[in-house]
Every structure is written in C-alpha cells, then in structure tokens.
Amino acid sequence: MSLARVAAAAGRSAALPLVLSVSAIDLDATHGTGDTDRIGFHDEVVLPVASTAKLLLLAEIARRLDTGELHGDRTVDVLPEDHAGGTGLLGRLGRTGWTVEDLCWLTASVSDNTATNVLLRLVGRDATARLAERLTLRDLTLHDSVRDVRGPGVPPVFATGTARDLAHLVAHAARGTMVSAGASARLLRWMRANTDHALVPALVAHDPYASDFPAPTPGALLIANKTGTDTGVRADVGVLIGTRRLVYAVVAHWDTALGASTERAAVHALRDVGRTLADCAMPPGHV
C-alpha cells in the first residue's frame, strides 16, 4: 500500500481550522517498484512541537553514553529550579538523586518534565543545537527548559520544529545512523517505553509490551513513539514496524480560542493518519 494514502489521510484535515503537518518515511521502499520512500504534507512548516522535541535531548544523552562522555549510573541531584508541573513522576517521588539512565527512562516513558529539565541542565541547549546541525535537522530547536508559566522575558514555547525534521531524527535512529548504531538503538529502546499511545497508535492493533522489538513476530505490528501535548498542540513521532518499517511525525496546531471541538478534531486527524500508516506497514490480511 502506497504512502500516498497517508498524504490523502492528512489532506482530509484541509477543511479543519488547524494546521496538520505530516511526514512519513518508508525505510524499506524498493526504488523502481513504483513505491515512494517518503511523503510530506505541510511538513516543512515550523510549529510548536511540545515534548516530541525531547527526543533531540535524549539523542544527545544517548550519544554521550555511547562515547563514554557520560555514564548511565552517574547520579544527578534534582534542584529546586528543575521542578516543573504537568507530565511526570519526579515531583511526586521522595528521592532527590537519580541516575542519568533513570532520568532518560522517565523522560521517554512518561515525558517527565522535571527529569527533562535535569538532563537539559546537565548537557545544555547548545549541545542539542550542535547535534541537530550534525544530523541536518535545520529547524528542530529546544528554546528553553520546561516551565509552568511562560511570561515576559522567556521564549514563548519549549520547542519548535518541523514534522520533516522530527521524522528524519527517528529515521536516523531506526537506520542506526544517529551518530552511532549504539546511540540509535538506545534511543529506540527509550521510545519503546513510552506509555502514551492515545494519538497516532490509538486505533492501531499493536502490543505495546511485546518483548520482541524491533523484530516483530510474523503478523504483529510494533510501535515506538514520543508524543507532545501543549496548549494548541498535539504531536506524535515514531516508527511502526510490521512487514514494512515506517517512520512518521504528525503535528497539529490550532488557535485554542476555537474551543474544545477543534482539539477533538486535531486528535481525530492524528488517529486517522495513524490508522492509515498502520495499513501501509501491515496490510490487512497479511501474515
């Protein structure tokens, strides 16, 4: 099934009062068969991408763990200025010291905002910018730490980027070319632990706990992803692995003054794209 179906699914959002940006890459496309290896739908539009940009931070940590610049068992203290509300567990737990690996698992699995801030303080935003440049991710940028309130004098959003850049970051990991094979595999393992499957994977038959990732048993579909939720933003980026490996990034952005109905429409649009991606990765009836 052609990725053109994914672009068509994205196009069904055209009448909605929102921007939907979609990028998909078929890692197993065979040129000369008529298949295309990637599609984009408004995928170069720079938008707020919320917590999906935490993947860039995790990629830099994975790179440093692979080179030995950082050690996974190093303990880092959580400082008062690191604390942020919203998603996460650290603000509800009693310990103040956590290993680097602990913080990465928390960031990837429950999008822990406090853990994110600790890791960002540890490596610095400049390091994430250098990695983005190295991977030719021109528009994916972490602007600030995660904050409960954004007032004057601070960036208006945590991060911005394009669906194209987010998809290419995950494609690097899936191909093993995100700096190194070891760093790539580590990032995918962290993504596999994500607990939020309410967007792109919501209507997709898959086992989020199957232990055979990234090589599913015949007839099975596996997903590793990272979501992002913020005011007027829903985003999801990841990889579906079935008979084909499809990398995707979907970002929806809208004016919150339009009310809850637009938010519901955005979530529906992401799920519709997800269902189409799954049909491409695992055609119905294929075993």
N, C-alpha and C positions, 0 to 999 in steps of 0.2 A: 504494500500500500504506500502510495507516494506521500512525501512530506507536503505536497501541495494541499492535501486535505487539512493539514494543520493551519496553513495560511488561510484557507477557506473558513475554518472554525474561528480564527481570530477576526476575520472580516465580518463575521456576524455581529460583532460589537460596534460596527461603524455608526449605527443609529443611536447608540447609548451616549449619555452625557459624561463621557470619561475618555481617557487615553489608555488604550491597551497596547502594550509593546511585547512582541513575541519573537524569540529566536530559537531555532531548533537545528541541531546538527546530527546527521546520521553518521556515526563513526564507522559503519560497516558498508557504506554505499560502494557499489562497484561501478566505476565510470564506464560508459559505453552501453549500459543496460537501459538507459532512459531515466534512471533514478537521479535525483539531485541530492547532493550531500548536505545541503543546508537551505533553510528558508528564513526570511526575516519579514516581519510586519511591524513597521514603525520601530525597528529595533535599534536605530541609531539616535533616537530621541533621548536626551539626558533627563532623567527623572529622579525624584527621591526613591531610593530603593530599600530604605529601612534596614532591617537586620540581615538581609541577604548579603550585604557588604561585609558582614563579619567573616565571611569566607576568605576575604583577602587578608584579614588579620590572622586567621587560622592557618592560611597558606604560608605566611611569613614565619609563624611559630613552627610549622612542620618543616620548613626549610632549615631553620636553626637547629631543630632537634636532629635532623639528618646529618648536618655538618658537624655537630658537636658543640656549636656555639652556645647552645642551651642544653640542659639536661632535664629530662622529664620529671625526675624525682626532686628537683630543686623546689624548696618551699618558699612561697611568696606570701607576705602578710597582706591582708586586706585593710587598707587605710580608710579612715572616715570619708575622705573625698571620693573614694571609689564607689561608694554605695549609690545605687540607683534603683528606683522602683520599677514597676512593670514586670516583665517576664523574668523568671529566675527563682533560685532557691537560696543563694548565699545569704541574702538579707534575713532569712528565716532560720538559719543554722547557727550553731553556737561557736564553732571554731573560727579563728581569725587567720590561721595559716593553712594554705593549700598548695599542693604541688602544681607545677606547670601543667602536667597531664590532667590533673583533676580539673583545673580551670578550663582547659580545652574541651574536655568531655561535657562540662556544664554549659559552656558557650554553644557547643554544637547540638546538644540534646534538648535543652530547654531554653536556648537563646538567652542565657543568664546575663543580664545587663551589668551586674556588679562584676562578675568574672571577666566579662569583656573589658571593662574599664581597667581592671588589674593587668590584664595582658597588654592592653594598649599602652598603659604606663610603663610596662616592662620593656617593650620594644620600640615604642614611639611611632607616631604617624608618618614621620619621614621614611621609616623603613618600609611601611606598607606602600608608600608612593614609589619608592625605588623598585619594589617588586612588581608593581603594576606596570611601570615603564619597561622593566625587563621582559615581561610577558606580553607587551604591546597592548595593554588594556588602557587605552588613551583616556577614557572618561570615568573610570571607576575610582572614586575618591572618598576616603574617610576624612570628614571635615573636623570632627570633634569627638569627644567622649560622649557616652550616653548620658543625657540629662533628664531630670524630671520636669524641669521648666526651662524654656528657651526664651530668654528675654533679650534686651538690648546688649550689644557687645559680644554676642556669641553667634556662631553660624546658625542659620535657621533650621537646618536639618542635620542629622547624624552623618548621612552619606548620600551621595548621588552617583548615578552611573547609567549605563545602557543595558538593555537585555542582551545585546550582542556581546559586550564585554563580560557580563556575568556568565553567559553560555560558554564563551571561549575559556574562561578560567576553569570551569568544570571540565571542559573538553581536554584541557591540558592534564588535569588530574586523571581523567579516565584513560588517556593515552599514555600516561606515565611520563609526560614531558613537562610537568610543572617543576622545573629546576632539576628534579631527580625522580627516579622511579620510587624510591623510598618515601620521599615527601609526598608524592602524588598518592600513593597507597594509604598513607596515614590520613590525609585529608578526607579521602573517600570513606575510611573507617569511621571517622568522626561524624561525617554527614549521615552515614547509615544509622547512627544512634538518634537522629532527630525524631522527636515524639509528635511533631505537628504534621499530620497528614490531611489537614482539613481543606487544602486548596487544590493544587493540581492532582494529587493522588486520591482525592476524596471519592470519586466514582470509579476508581480503578481496582479491580480484583488483584490483590497482592498480599503477601505475607511480610509485614514489617519486621518480624522477628526471625525469619528464616536464617539459618546459620551458614548457608552455602554462598553468600555474597562474596565476590562478584560473579560467580559462575552458577546460575540457577539450574535446578533440575529441569529436564525437558517438560515443556508446557507451563512452566512457572514464570512469573514476572516479578522482578525485584526493583526496588526504588531506593535511592539515597538522595536526600534533598536538604535544603535550608530555606525556611520561609522568612518573610519580613512583614510586620504589621505596624502601621503608624497611622496618624491622622490623615485620611485621604489616600492611603497607600495599602495595597495588598500585593505581595510579590512572592514568587516561588522559583527556585532554581535547583536543578538536579540532573540525575541520569536515570533513565529507565532501561533495564536490561532484560530482554526476552530473547526472541530469535534475532533481534537487532538491538544494538545499543544506541539509544537516542539521548542526547544531551539537550536540555531545554532551559529557557529562562522566560518567565512571564511576569510582567509588571503592569499593574493597573493603578491609575492615579486620577483623582476626581476632586471637585470642589465640595467640601463637606457641607456647605450651605444647602446643597441639593437634598440632603436628608438621608435617612437610613435606606430608602429604596434604591438609591444609587450604589450604596455599599453592597447591598444584596445582589444587584446586577453585576457588580465587579466580581464578586465571589463566584457567581454563576458562570461568568465568562471564563474565569481561570479553570473552573472544573470542566467546562465544555472543551477547552483546549487540552486538558489533561486526558479526558476520555478519548479524544482523537489521537493524541500521542500514543496512548496505550494500544489502540487499534493498529497503529503503524509498527509499534515494537513487537506486538504479539497478535498477528492477525487472527480473527475469530476462527475457532476450529482447528488451529494449528497445535500439534502435539510434538 
